Amino acid sequence: MSTVHEITKLQHRATTDRPVYSPLEAYWKAFQEWRKRRRLQNELCRLTDSELMDIGITRSEIGYVTSNHPIPRDPLRWMSDIGALR
């Protein structure tokens, strides 16, 4: 085998064996998630009220839906969760 192949194999093993923490990667991932939520918020704001009702939300709930909070399927639990936030 060639020396290049051995070095490449060692570099590959070094990167897969131990995770490397990079603050830049964390910031980039957070930025990408923010952009995805912002894009979803813009798309939902473009819908009419009747289209929003078809998917089960109102215009005032767009901010909550686009945040990272999961919405439970049980509407009574969802309303109690909203009341608990106040």
C-alpha positions in Angstrom: 0.0 0.0 0.0 1.1 3.5 -0.6 1.9 6.0 2.1 -1.0 8.3 1.0 -3.5 5.5 1.5 -2.2 4.8 5.0 -2.3 8.6 6.0 -5.8 8.9 4.6 -6.9 5.8 6.5 -5.4 7.2 9.7 -7.0 10.6 9.3 -10.4 9.0 8.6 -10.1 6.8 11.7 -9.1 9.8 13.8 -12.1 11.8 12.8 -14.6 9.0 13.3 -13.2 7.8 16.6 -13.5 11.0 18.6 -16.1 13.7 18.2 -14.7 17.1 17.7 -16.7 20.0 19.2 -16.7 23.2 17.2 -18.6 26.2 18.4 -18.8 27.4 14.8 -20.7 24.2 13.9 -23.1 24.8 16.8 -23.7 28.4 15.7 -24.2 27.3 12.1 -26.7 24.6 13.0 -28.6 27.1 15.2 -28.6 29.6 12.4 -29.9 27.0 9.9 -32.7 26.0 12.3 -33.6 29.7 12.8 -33.8 30.1 9.0 -36.0 27.1 8.6 -38.4 28.3 11.3 -38.4 31.8 9.8 -39.1 30.4 6.3 -42.0 28.3 7.7 -43.4 31.4 9.5 -43.3 33.4 6.3 -45.0 30.7 4.4 -47.8 30.4 7.0 -48.3 34.2 7.1 -48.9 34.1 3.3 -51.8 31.7 3.7 -55.4 33.0 4.0 -57.4 32.6 7.2 -59.5 29.8 5.6 -56.3 28.0 4.5 -54.9 28.2 8.0 -58.2 26.9 9.4 -57.9 23.9 7.0 -54.6 22.9 8.6 -55.9 23.6 12.1 -54.3 26.8 13.2 -55.2 30.4 13.5 -53.1 33.4 12.5 -52.3 34.2 16.2 -50.8 30.7 16.6 -48.3 31.0 13.9 -45.5 32.1 16.2 -46.2 29.2 18.6 -46.3 26.7 15.8 -43.1 27.8 14.2 -41.2 27.7 17.5 -39.7 24.4 18.6 -42.6 23.6 20.9 -44.4 20.4 20.0 -48.2 20.7 19.9 -50.0 17.8 21.6 -52.9 16.2 19.6 -55.3 16.6 22.6 -56.8 20.1 22.3 -57.7 20.3 26.0 -54.1 19.6 27.0 -52.8 22.1 24.4 -55.1 24.8 25.9 -53.9 24.0 29.4 -50.3 24.2 28.2 -51.0 27.7 26.8 -52.7 28.8 30.1 -49.6 27.5 32.0 -47.3 29.8 30.1 -49.0 32.9 31.3 
